[in-house]
């Protein structure tokens, strides 16, 4: 998988597009699944590697809280991170 495909997949996943649809989209761009150069499983594995060893979606949760805060004046939240940048507390 080339770097451009990885970047495009990350952007599409951030928008909520499922990996299976991303794979089909890439196949459409090149003229078919047989011409894509990697398998659907490779696409899933690439997504797992991009997430790293952490299995949580902290950025997504924080983005959701920011969105809710912008719509609800009574909403309040704060978070702290450890020295290594991982989430420590979410209130």
MOKA-V495056 format. One line per field, one symbol per residue. ss: DSSP state (H for helix, E for strand, L for the rest). A space follows every 10 residues. Layout:
ss=???
This chain:
ss=LLHHHHHHHH HHHHLLLLHH HHHHHHHHHH LLHHHLLLLH HHHHHHHHHH HLLLLLLHHH HHHHHHHHHH HLLLLLLLEE ELLLLLEEEE L
